[in-house]
């Protein structure tokens, strides 16, 4: 039931389902972290507070701020997506979810160096790199909606959702997240921009 309701699949071997249930299927409400984890919780809270302060500072400067979720090394397609987002807002924060990842996802340090290089050399410091600390569930379309609400909660004005957002292992239709967000984007309190990804045009050679 959990597999179908949350991940919309009956495949119990899907990475999202396995990660979600790896400690069993017993859940509780109102739990407090053990003392040995309280320092880690404080670090996470401080990390996210720094993101909120950055967003508030940009807002005080009269800027609108877009969030770009990615967990991969930047390529030309990402650059086009960032440019699209910059057409709608004044500043883009590359804002990956930073938390437990699946094997093969890129290390945060590499992403940070890559996007900081792009910001300095190509975007005139119109983009920043600041992750948000949260779990990555690989729940596809429903997680795309969750990601939009996360960004609303920390103060972003815009969020961009693309092809197979938050999916893995080709389990979801590539456009499923786009269709779901199109249905909800006028009711969730943040400007959602959807796109089907970037493609190379032989006709235009770009």
DRENDO-1510 file (C-alpha; in Angstrom, 1 decimal, always signed):
<recs>
REC; n; res; u; v; w
REC; 1; UNK; +0.0; +0.0; +0.0 .
REC; 2; UNK; +2.8; +2.4; +0.9 .
REC; 3; UNK; +4.6; +1.7; -2.3 .
REC; 4; UNK; +1.5; +2.4; -4.4 .
REC; 5; UNK; +0.2; +5.4; -2.4 .
REC; 6; UNK; +3.5; +7.3; -2.1 .
REC; 7; UNK; +5.6; +6.1; -5.1 .
REC; 8; UNK; +2.7; +5.1; -7.4 .
REC; 9; UNK; +4.4; +1.7; -8.2 .
REC; 10; UNK; +4.0; -1.9; -7.1 .
REC; 11; UNK; +7.7; -2.5; -7.7 .
REC; 12; UNK; +9.1; -3.2; -4.2 .
REC; 13; UNK; +12.6; -3.2; -5.6 .
REC; 14; UNK; +12.5; +0.4; -6.7 .
REC; 15; UNK; +15.2; +2.5; -5.0 .
REC; 16; UNK; +12.7; +4.9; -3.5 .
REC; 17; UNK; +10.6; +2.2; -2.0 .
REC; 18; UNK; +13.6; +0.3; -0.6 .
REC; 19; UNK; +15.1; +3.4; +1.0 .
REC; 20; UNK; +11.8; +4.4; +2.5 .
REC; 21; UNK; +11.2; +1.0; +4.1 .
REC; 22; UNK; +14.8; +0.1; +4.9 .
REC; 23; UNK; +14.2; +0.4; +8.7 .
REC; 24; UNK; +10.9; -1.4; +8.5 .
REC; 25; UNK; +7.3; -0.3; +8.1 .
REC; 26; UNK; +6.6; +0.8; +11.7 .
REC; 27; UNK; +6.2; +4.6; +12.1 .
REC; 28; UNK; +5.6; +6.9; +15.1 .
REC; 29; UNK; +4.5; +10.5; +15.7 .
REC; 30; UNK; +6.1; +13.1; +17.9 .
REC; 31; UNK; +9.5; +11.3; +18.2 .
REC; 32; UNK; +12.5; +13.3; +19.6 .
REC; 33; UNK; +16.0; +12.7; +18.2 .
REC; 34; UNK; +18.4; +10.9; +20.5 .
REC; 35; UNK; +21.0; +13.1; +22.3 .
REC; 36; UNK; +23.8; +11.8; +20.0 .
REC; 37; UNK; +21.9; +13.2; +17.0 .
REC; 38; UNK; +20.9; +16.6; +18.4 .
REC; 39; UNK; +24.1; +18.2; +17.3 .
REC; 40; UNK; +23.5; +17.0; +13.7 .
REC; 41; UNK; +20.0; +18.3; +13.8 .
REC; 42; UNK; +21.3; +21.7; +14.9 .
REC; 43; UNK; +23.8; +21.7; +12.0 .
REC; 44; UNK; +21.0; +20.9; +9.6 .
REC; 45; UNK; +18.8; +23.7; +11.0 .
REC; 46; UNK; +21.7; +26.2; +10.9 .
REC; 47; UNK; +22.4; +25.2; +7.3 .
REC; 48; UNK; +18.8; +25.8; +6.2 .
REC; 49; UNK; +18.7; +29.0; +8.2 .
REC; 50; UNK; +21.7; +30.3; +6.1 .
REC; 51; UNK; +19.7; +29.6; +2.9 .
REC; 52; UNK; +16.7; +31.5; +4.3 .
REC; 53; UNK; +18.9; +34.5; +5.3 .
REC; 54; UNK; +20.4; +34.5; +1.7 .
REC; 55; UNK; +16.9; +34.6; +0.2 .
REC; 56; UNK; +15.7; +37.3; +2.6 .
REC; 57; UNK; +18.8; +39.4; +1.7 .
REC; 58; UNK; +18.0; +39.1; -2.0 .
REC; 59; UNK; +14.4; +40.0; -1.3 .
REC; 60; UNK; +15.5; +43.1; +0.6 .
REC; 61; UNK; +17.4; +44.1; -2.6 .
REC; 62; UNK; +14.1; +43.9; -4.5 .
REC; 63; UNK; +15.0; +40.7; -6.3 .
REC; 64; UNK; +12.9; +37.7; -7.2 .
REC; 65; UNK; +14.6; +34.4; -6.6 .
REC; 66; UNK; +14.3; +31.1; -8.4 .
REC; 67; UNK; +15.3; +27.6; -7.2 .
REC; 68; UNK; +16.9; +25.1; -9.6 .
REC; 69; UNK; +16.9; +21.5; -8.2 .
REC; 70; UNK; +19.6; +19.3; -9.6 .
REC; 71; UNK; +21.7; +16.3; -8.4 .
REC; 72; UNK; +24.0; +16.1; -11.4 .
REC; 73; UNK; +27.1; +17.8; -12.8 .
REC; 74; UNK; +26.1; +20.9; -14.9 .
REC; 75; UNK; +26.0; +20.5; -18.7 .
REC; 76; UNK; +24.7; +22.6; -21.6 .
REC; 77; UNK; +21.1; +21.5; -20.9 .
REC; 78; UNK; +21.3; +22.8; -17.3 .
REC; 79; UNK; +22.7; +26.1; -18.6 .
REC; 80; UNK; +19.7; +26.5; -20.8 .
REC; 81; UNK; +17.4; +25.7; -18.0 .
REC; 82; UNK; +19.1; +28.3; -15.8 .
REC; 83; UNK; +18.9; +30.9; -18.6 .
REC; 84; UNK; +15.1; +30.1; -18.9 .
REC; 85; UNK; +14.7; +30.7; -15.1 .
REC; 86; UNK; +16.7; +33.9; -15.3 .
REC; 87; UNK; +14.1; +35.2; -17.8 .
REC; 88; UNK; +11.5; +34.9; -15.1 .
REC; 89; UNK; +13.4; +36.1; -12.0 .
REC; 90; UNK; +16.5; +38.2; -11.0 .
REC; 91; UNK; +18.6; +35.6; -9.3 .
REC; 92; UNK; +18.8; +31.8; -9.4 .
REC; 93; UNK; +19.9; +29.7; -6.5 .
REC; 94; UNK; +21.1; +26.2; -7.6 .
REC; 95; UNK; +19.4; +24.4; -4.7 .
REC; 96; UNK; +19.8; +20.6; -4.7 .
REC; 97; UNK; +18.3; +18.6; -1.9 .
REC; 98; UNK; +21.2; +17.7; +0.3 .
REC; 99; UNK; +20.7; +14.5; +2.3 .
REC; 100; UNK; +21.0; +10.7; +2.0 .
REC; 101; UNK; +21.5; +9.9; -1.7 .
REC; 102; UNK; +21.4; +6.8; -3.9 .
REC; 103; UNK; +24.7; +5.3; -5.1 .
REC; 104; UNK; +26.1; +7.1; -8.1 .
REC; 105; UNK; +24.7; +10.6; -7.2 .
REC; 106; UNK; +27.4; +13.3; -7.3 .
REC; 107; UNK; +29.1; +14.6; -4.2 .
REC; 108; UNK; +28.0; +18.0; -3.0 .
REC; 109; UNK; +31.6; +19.4; -3.1 .
REC; 110; UNK; +31.8; +18.7; -6.8 .
REC; 111; UNK; +28.5; +20.3; -7.5 .
REC; 112; UNK; +29.4; +23.4; -5.5 .
REC; 113; UNK; +32.7; +23.9; -7.3 .
REC; 114; UNK; +31.1; +23.4; -10.7 .
REC; 115; UNK; +28.2; +25.9; -10.3 .
REC; 116; UNK; +30.4; +28.5; -8.5 .
REC; 117; UNK; +32.7; +28.4; -11.6 .
REC; 118; UNK; +29.7; +28.9; -13.9 .
REC; 119; UNK; +28.4; +31.8; -11.7 .
REC; 120; UNK; +31.7; +33.7; -11.8 .
REC; 121; UNK; +32.6; +33.1; -15.4 .
REC; 122; UNK; +29.3; +33.0; -17.3 .
REC; 123; UNK; +26.5; +34.4; -15.2 .
REC; 124; UNK; +27.9; +37.6; -13.7 .
REC; 125; UNK; +27.1; +36.2; -10.2 .
REC; 126; UNK; +23.4; +36.1; -11.0 .
REC; 127; UNK; +23.4; +32.5; -9.7 .
REC; 128; UNK; +24.4; +31.1; -6.4 .
REC; 129; UNK; +24.9; +27.6; -5.1 .
REC; 130; UNK; +23.2; +26.8; -1.8 .
REC; 131; UNK; +21.6; +23.4; -1.1 .
REC; 132; UNK; +18.6; +22.7; +1.1 .
REC; 133; UNK; +19.0; +19.9; +3.8 .
REC; 134; UNK; +16.2; +17.4; +3.4 .
REC; 135; UNK; +15.6; +13.8; +2.4 .
REC; 136; UNK; +15.6; +12.8; -1.3 .
REC; 137; UNK; +12.9; +10.2; -1.7 .
REC; 138; UNK; +13.0; +9.5; -5.5 .
REC; 139; UNK; +9.2; +9.7; -5.5 .
REC; 140; UNK; +8.9; +11.3; -8.9 .
REC; 141; UNK; +5.8; +13.5; -9.7 .
REC; 142; UNK; +4.6; +13.7; -6.1 .
REC; 143; UNK; +8.1; +14.6; -4.9 .
REC; 144; UNK; +8.2; +17.4; -7.5 .
REC; 145; UNK; +5.2; +18.9; -5.8 .
REC; 146; UNK; +6.8; +18.4; -2.4 .
REC; 147; UNK; +10.0; +20.1; -3.7 .
REC; 148; UNK; +7.9; +23.1; -4.8 .
REC; 149; UNK; +6.3; +23.4; -1.3 .
REC; 150; UNK; +9.8; +23.1; +0.3 .
REC; 151; UNK; +11.0; +26.0; -1.8 .
REC; 152; UNK; +7.9; +28.0; -1.0 .
REC; 153; UNK; +8.5; +27.4; +2.8 .
REC; 154; UNK; +12.0; +28.9; +2.7 .
REC; 155; UNK; +11.0; +31.9; +0.6 .
REC; 156; UNK; +11.7; +31.3; -3.1 .
REC; 157; UNK; +9.5; +33.2; -5.5 .
REC; 158; UNK; +10.0; +30.7; -8.4 .
REC; 159; UNK; +10.7; +27.0; -8.9 .
REC; 160; UNK; +11.4; +25.1; -12.1 .
REC; 161; UNK; +10.4; +21.6; -12.7 .
REC; 162; UNK; +11.7; +19.5; -15.6 .
REC; 163; UNK; +11.6; +16.1; -17.3 .
REC; 164; UNK; +11.5; +13.1; -14.9 .
REC; 165; UNK; +11.9; +15.4; -11.9 .
REC; 166; UNK; +12.9; +13.4; -8.7 .
REC; 167; UNK; +12.5; +10.1; -10.5 .
REC; 168; UNK; +15.0; +7.2; -10.9 .
REC; 169; UNK; +15.4; +4.0; -12.8 .
REC; 170; UNK; +13.1; +5.2; -15.6 .
REC; 171; UNK; +10.1; +4.2; -13.5 .
REC; 172; UNK; +8.0; +7.3; -14.2 .
REC; 173; UNK; +6.7; +8.8; -17.4 .
REC; 174; UNK; +9.2; +11.6; -18.2 .
REC; 175; UNK; +6.4; +14.2; -18.3 .
REC; 176; UNK; +4.4; +13.0; -15.4 .
REC; 177; UNK; +5.8; +15.6; -13.0 .
REC; 178; UNK; +5.1; +18.4; -15.4 .
REC; 179; UNK; +1.5; +17.4; -15.8 .
REC; 180; UNK; +1.0; +17.1; -12.1 .
REC; 181; UNK; +2.5; +20.5; -11.4 .
REC; 182; UNK; +0.5; +22.1; -14.2 .
REC; 183; UNK; -2.6; +21.0; -12.3 .
REC; 184; UNK; -1.5; +22.4; -9.0 .
REC; 185; UNK; +0.8; +25.4; -9.8 .
REC; 186; UNK; -1.9; +28.0; -9.5 .
REC; 187; UNK; -2.8; +26.9; -5.9 .
REC; 188; UNK; +0.5; +26.3; -4.1 .
REC; 189; UNK; +1.8; +29.9; -3.6 .
REC; 190; UNK; +5.0; +29.8; -5.6 .
REC; 191; UNK; +5.6; +30.5; -9.3 .
REC; 192; UNK; +6.2; +27.1; -10.9 .
REC; 193; UNK; +7.8; +27.0; -14.3 .
REC; 194; UNK; +7.7; +23.7; -16.2 .
REC; 195; UNK; +9.8; +22.5; -19.1 .
REC; 196; UNK; +10.4; +19.3; -21.1 .
REC; 197; UNK; +14.1; +19.6; -21.0 .
REC; 198; UNK; +16.7; +21.0; -23.4 .
REC; 199; UNK; +17.5; +19.6; -26.8 .
REC; 200; UNK; +20.1; +20.3; -29.5 .
REC; 201; UNK; +18.7; +21.7; -32.7 .
REC; 202; UNK; +20.6; +20.7; -35.8 .
REC; 203; UNK; +18.6; +23.3; -37.8 .
REC; 204; UNK; +19.7; +26.2; -35.6 .
REC; 205; UNK; +23.0; +24.5; -34.5 .
REC; 206; UNK; +22.3; +25.4; -30.9 .
</recs>
